[in-house]
Each structure stands twice: as structure tokens, then as C-alpha cells.
Amino acid sequence: MKLLLVLSACVLAAEAFSVPTSSVLRRPTFVARYAEDAQDAVEAAVPTEDSSDVDPMEEAIIDEETRKQMEKQRRADELRAQEVFMKKSTGKHQCTNCDWEYDETKGDAMMIGGMIKPDTPFAELPSNWRCPVCRASKDSFVEIVEEIPGFEVNQGYGLGTNSWTAEQKNLAIFGGLAAFFLLFLSGYALN
């Protein structure tokens, strides 16, 4: 009796985990249909210049969850378009040929034959000035800038910290944590 019960349980388990041949034949068409629906949904999510071009039947086919997801994606794209990274000049310019950096605070007086004094802006260099390493012209230099992430309209808020670069923000955060940790440990010294 127990043997028959065990055998029937094994047969039922085998049937439960086996794949019927009819579903195997139908699966590729389902995948193809799903891929077509997903492609249609992606095409519908792309904003068009003229809203009258959208077929009302395609809009009705999209279920509510897909519509919510497409609305979230559209809103995220809007916010990404509004996010403008401010660029802050570092006062350095890099040669594209040899990677030598001209620092406005140092000039090129430290190089052999350098005639440019410290605190000379790059724009005020003579037009015939050349890279002291590879002799490339002034046009071969690009300005090194730092990006300040965030929305441009928000840069004036936050006690001036919104206009900090990522390095300055990291230094403030982790420096504050280190100072708190030292303060916390100094409490044990009082004992």
C-alpha cells in the first residue's frame, strides 16, 4: 500500500514538472507576440511632434501598469533634460599632444626657457606661445573643468554647498564623520 502511494506521488511529481509538447510549440509565437507588443509600447512611449499621429487603438491596448511605467519613464526623461551640469574652471589647461598642464597660478617659469610669470591667465598668453614640452601651439590646449552635478536652478541654495564639486562634498561628509568619530573616542579618554 505504501509502495503504491509513493509510486503515485512520483508519477504526479514527474507530470507536474514535465513540459507538455503543445506549450513548447506555442511558446515561440508568444515570445514573438510579446516582443512585438513591447516594441509597440516602446514606439508609443517615444514622444512625437504631432499627437494626432498616435493610433487610439494602440493606446487602448496598453494596460494600466504599462501606461504608469511609460509615464514614469517620460517624467524621468524630462528631469534628466532639466539637469544641467555647471562647469567650473580649475585654472589649468592641458596640452592634447603631450598632456602637459599649464597652471595659471604657476605659469611656465619653472620650465627651462619659460618666460610666463605666475598668475598669468591662459587667455593673456602671447599668440606665439608654445607648449614647453612638445612645442605645440596654444590652440592645442584644452581647459580642464570640474563638473558640479545637480540642477542649475538649485545651485544657489544649501548655504553655498550646492555649488561645491563632488570632491568638496565628499571631503565635507567624510571629514565630518571622522571628526565625530574622534570626538566620540575622546569621550573614553575622560575616564
Phi, psi and chi 1 to 4 in degrees:
 res  aa     phi    psi   chi1   chi2   chi3   chi4
   1 MET       -  -47.4 -175.9   70.2  169.4      -
   2 LYS   -64.5  -36.5  -70.2 -178.0 -179.4  179.7
   3 LEU   -64.1  -40.9 -178.3   61.8      -      -
   4 LEU   -65.7  -37.9 -175.3   59.0      -      -
   5 LEU   -66.3  -41.4 -172.8   60.2      -      -
   6 VAL   -66.5  -42.9  169.7      -      -      -
   7 LEU   -63.5  -40.9  -76.3  176.7      -      -
   8 SER   -67.9  -36.7   62.4      -      -      -
   9 ALA   -65.0  -38.7      -      -      -      -
  10 CYS   -65.9  -41.3  -70.7      -      -      -
  11 VAL   -64.7  -43.3  168.6      -      -      -
  12 LEU   -64.0  -39.8  -73.1  174.3      -      -
  13 ALA   -66.1  -39.5      -      -      -      -
  14 ALA   -65.9  -40.2      -      -      -      -
  15 GLU   -68.1  -34.2  -72.8  178.2    6.6      -
  16 ALA   -68.5  -33.8      -      -      -      -
  17 PHE   -96.9   -2.3  -69.6  109.1      -      -
  18 SER   -85.0  154.0   67.3      -      -      -
  19 VAL  -102.8  121.3  178.1      -      -      -
  20 PRO   -65.9  148.4   -6.9   12.3      -      -
  21 THR   -68.6  -28.9   56.3      -      -      -
  22 SER   -67.5  -36.0   60.7      -      -      -
  23 SER   -72.7  -28.2   68.2      -      -      -
  24 VAL   -66.7  -37.2  171.8      -      -      -
  25 LEU   -71.9  -32.1  -65.5  176.4      -      -
  26 ARG   -83.2  -20.9  -82.4 -172.3  -99.7  148.4
  27 ARG   -59.4  -46.2 -173.5  170.5 -177.6 -177.8
  28 PRO   -60.0  -35.7  -25.9   34.4      -      -
  29 THR   -67.7  -36.3   58.2      -      -      -
  30 PHE   -64.8  -43.2  170.9   73.4      -      -
  31 VAL   -63.4  -42.5  170.5      -      -      -
  32 ALA   -64.2  -42.2      -      -      -      -
  33 ARG   -64.5  -40.8 -130.3 -179.1  -76.9  137.1
  34 TYR   -64.2  -40.6  179.0   76.5      -      -
  35 ALA   -64.5  -39.6      -      -      -      -
  36 GLU   -64.6  -42.7  -70.9  171.9    3.7      -
  37 ASP   -63.2  -40.6  -69.2  -17.1      -      -
  38 ALA   -65.5  -39.5      -      -      -      -
  39 GLN   -64.9  -41.0 -178.0   63.5   27.4      -
  40 ASP   -62.3  -40.6  -69.6  -17.8      -      -
  41 ALA   -65.3  -39.3      -      -      -      -
  42 VAL   -65.9  -42.8  168.0      -      -      -
  43 GLU   -64.1  -35.9  -71.4  172.4    0.8      -
  44 ALA   -71.5  -27.7      -      -      -      -
  45 ALA   -75.7  -23.6      -      -      -      -
  46 VAL   -72.1  123.1  174.7      -      -      -
  47 PRO   -67.2  137.8   19.7  -26.3      -      -
  48 THR  -108.2  160.1   57.9      -      -      -
  49 GLU   -70.0  -37.6  -54.6 -115.0  -17.0      -
  50 ASP  -116.9  117.3 -173.6   12.5      -      -
  51 SER   -73.4  -12.4   60.8      -      -      -
  52 SER   -75.4  -12.9   64.0      -      -      -
  53 ASP   -75.2  -15.8  -66.5  -17.4      -      -
  54 VAL   -76.2  128.1  177.7      -      -      -
  55 ASP   -75.6  125.2 -175.2   19.1      -      -
  56 PRO   -64.5  -25.9   10.4  -15.4      -      -
  57 MET   -70.4  -38.5  -70.3  -56.6  -71.2      -
  58 GLU   -64.7  -37.3  -74.7 -178.2   14.0      -
  59 GLU   -66.5  -35.5 -143.2  171.2  -86.6      -
  60 ALA   -73.3  -27.8      -      -      -      -
  61 ILE   -70.7  -32.0  -67.3  173.7      -      -
  62 ILE   -66.8  126.3  -60.8  173.6      -      -
  63 ASP   -74.8  171.4   64.3  -20.9      -      -
  64 GLU   -64.9  -39.5 -172.2   61.7   29.8      -
  65 GLU   -65.0  -41.1  -72.9  -62.1  -41.5      -
  66 THR   -65.1  -39.6  -54.0      -      -      -
  67 ARG   -63.2  -41.8 -176.9  171.7  -73.2  117.9
  68 LYS   -63.6  -42.4  -74.9 -179.8 -176.4  177.2
  69 GLN   -64.6  -41.0 -172.2   65.2   27.9      -
  70 MET   -66.8  -36.2  -72.9  172.0   25.8      -
  71 GLU   -66.9  -40.6 -179.5   62.0   28.4      -
  72 LYS   -63.0  -41.3  -75.4 -179.3 -176.6  177.7
  73 GLN   -65.3  -40.5 -177.2   64.3   35.3      -
  74 ARG   -63.7  -41.7 -174.0 -170.9   61.7   75.4
  75 ARG   -66.1  -40.5 -179.5   68.9  179.9  138.9
  76 ALA   -64.0  -39.0      -      -      -      -
  77 ASP   -65.4  -38.3  -69.8  -19.8      -      -
  78 GLU   -61.4  -45.8  -88.4 -179.3   23.5      -
  79 LEU   -65.4  -38.7  -70.6  174.3      -      -
  80 ARG   -63.4  -35.9  -95.3 -169.8 -138.4  100.7
  81 ALA   -69.1  -30.3      -      -      -      -
  82 GLN   -78.3  -23.0  -69.6  175.1    3.9      -
  83 GLU   -74.4  115.5 -171.7  172.8   22.3      -
  84 VAL  -116.4  127.1  176.7      -      -      -
  85 PHE   -88.0  119.8  -68.7   98.7      -      -
  86 MET   -75.0  147.5  -69.8 -179.7   50.9      -
  87 LYS  -114.4  132.8  -59.7 -160.3 -177.0  -61.1
  88 LYS  -117.8  127.6 -179.6  179.6  175.6 -176.6
  89 SER   -71.5  139.7  177.2      -      -      -
  90 THR   -95.7   -9.0   59.4      -      -      -
  91 GLY    81.2   14.6      -      -      -      -
  92 LYS  -122.0  147.7  -64.3  179.6 -179.1  178.9
  93 HIS  -131.0  137.4  -67.5   73.3      -      -
  94 GLN  -113.5  136.1 -173.7  175.1   29.2      -
  95 CYS   -73.4  130.3  178.8      -      -      -
  96 THR   -76.5  -15.0   56.0      -      -      -
  97 ASN   -86.8  -47.2  -66.1  -28.1      -      -
  98 CYS  -121.4    0.0   66.6      -      -      -
  99 ASP    67.4   17.8  -67.7  -23.0      -      -
 100 TRP   -73.1  139.9 -176.9   77.9      -      -
 101 GLU  -106.7  128.4  -70.8 -177.3    4.7      -
 102 TYR   -91.5  117.2  172.6   78.1      -      -
 103 ASP  -102.2  122.9 -170.3   -6.7      -      -
 104 GLU   -62.0  -29.2  -67.0  178.4   -5.0      -
 105 THR   -74.9  -21.8   59.2      -      -      -
 106 LYS  -106.0  -27.1  -63.6  178.2 -177.0  175.2
 107 GLY    71.1 -154.5      -      -      -      -
 108 ASP  -124.8   21.7   73.5  -11.6      -      -
 109 ALA   -64.8  -22.8      -      -      -      -
 110 MET   -77.3  -13.0   73.0  -75.3 -154.0      -
 111 MET   -87.9  157.9  -58.8  -63.3  -70.5      -
 112 ILE   -67.5  124.5  -63.5  175.2      -      -
 113 GLY    80.6    8.9      -      -      -      -
 114 GLY   -74.4  131.3      -      -      -      -
 115 MET  -115.3   -6.5  -55.4  -71.9  -77.0      -
 116 ILE   -87.0  123.9  -53.4  -60.0      -      -
 117 LYS   -79.2  158.6  -65.4 -176.5  168.1  119.8
 118 PRO   -59.5  157.7  -23.6   31.9      -      -
 119 ASP    63.9   29.6  -63.5  -35.9      -      -
 120 THR   -99.7  115.8  -55.7      -      -      -
 121 PRO   -62.6  151.1  -17.6   27.2      -      -
 122 PHE   -62.3  -34.5 -171.1   78.1      -      -
 123 ALA   -66.2  -24.7      -      -      -      -
 124 GLU   -91.4    2.2  -66.4  179.9    8.7      -
 125 LEU   -67.8  146.8  -68.3  176.7      -      -
 126 PRO   -62.6  152.0    9.0  -14.1      -      -
 127 SER   -65.5  -23.2   59.7      -      -      -
 128 ASN   -93.8    8.4   62.7   -7.6      -      -
 129 TRP   -68.1  142.1 -178.2   83.2      -      -
 130 ARG  -128.8  160.5  -62.4 -159.7  168.3  -96.4
 131 CYS   -61.8  129.0  174.5      -      -      -
 132 PRO   -69.5  -13.5   13.6  -18.0      -      -
 133 VAL   -96.0  -52.8  175.5      -      -      -
 134 CYS  -112.5    0.2   68.3      -      -      -
 135 ARG    65.3   25.7  -53.5  -58.4  -63.5  156.5
 136 ALA   -75.6  152.9      -      -      -      -
 137 SER   -72.5  169.6   67.3      -      -      -
 138 LYS   -62.6  -27.1 -176.2  178.0  169.1 -178.1
 139 ASP   -68.5  -17.2  -62.2  -21.8      -      -
 140 SER   -83.4    3.7  -60.9      -      -      -
 141 PHE   -99.7  142.4  -78.8   77.7      -      -
 142 VAL  -119.8  145.9  -67.6      -      -      -
 143 GLU   -77.5  137.5 -176.2  177.5   16.9      -
 144 ILE   -91.8  122.0  -60.1  173.4      -      -
 145 VAL  -123.9  155.2  -66.1      -      -      -
 146 GLU  -107.6  139.5  -68.3  179.1  -23.5      -
 147 GLU   -92.0  137.7  -75.8 -172.5  -16.1      -
 148 ILE  -108.2  106.8  -59.4  173.3      -      -
 149 PRO   -72.2  152.7   23.7  -28.9      -      -
 150 GLY   123.2  175.9      -      -      -      -
 151 PHE   -76.4  136.2  -65.6  100.6      -      -
 152 GLU   -61.8  -34.6 -172.0  174.4   20.8      -
 153 VAL   -69.7  -19.2  -65.7      -      -      -
 154 ASN   -95.7    0.6  -65.9  -20.2      -      -
 155 GLN   -66.1  -23.8  -64.4  -63.5  -31.7      -
 156 GLY   -85.0   -8.4      -      -      -      -
 157 TYR   -91.4  175.2  -60.5  114.2      -      -
 158 GLY    78.4   36.3      -      -      -      -
 159 LEU    54.4   29.5  -57.8  173.7      -      -
 160 GLY    86.8   -5.0      -      -      -      -
 161 THR   -77.1  -18.4   57.4      -      -      -
 162 ASN   -69.9  -20.3  -80.6   -9.9      -      -
 163 SER   -92.9    6.5   60.7      -      -      -
 164 TRP   -75.1  153.4  -74.3    0.8      -      -
 165 THR   -78.2  169.7   63.1      -      -      -
 166 ALA   -61.2  -38.0      -      -      -      -
 167 GLU   -64.5  -41.4  -68.3  175.5    3.2      -
 168 GLN   -66.3  -39.8  -69.1  170.2  -33.4      -
 169 LYS   -65.2  -42.7  -70.1  176.4 -176.3  176.3
 170 ASN   -62.4  -41.5  -77.8  -22.3      -      -
 171 LEU   -63.1  -41.8 -178.1   63.7      -      -
 172 ALA   -65.8  -43.4      -      -      -      -
 173 ILE   -67.5  -55.7  -69.2  168.6      -      -
 174 PHE   -74.3  -28.4  -67.0  114.4      -      -
 175 GLY   -66.7  -39.7      -      -      -      -
 176 GLY   -64.4  -40.7      -      -      -      -
 177 LEU   -63.5  -41.3  -73.4  173.2      -      -
 178 ALA   -65.5  -40.7      -      -      -      -
 179 ALA   -64.7  -41.5      -      -      -      -
 180 PHE   -63.8  -40.8  174.2   74.9      -      -
 181 PHE   -62.8  -43.1 -178.0   70.4      -      -
 182 LEU   -64.6  -40.1  -70.9  174.6      -      -
 183 LEU   -62.7  -41.8 -179.2   68.1      -      -
 184 PHE   -62.6  -44.9 -178.7   73.2      -      -
 185 LEU   -68.4  -30.6  -74.4 -179.3      -      -
 186 SER   -68.2  -19.5   66.9      -      -      -
 187 GLY   -64.3  -30.6      -      -      -      -
 188 TYR   -72.1  -24.4  -72.5  112.0      -      -
 189 ALA   -71.6  -21.0      -      -      -      -
 190 LEU   -70.2  -22.5  -65.0  175.3      -      -
 191 ASN   -71.0      -  -72.1  -22.5      -      -
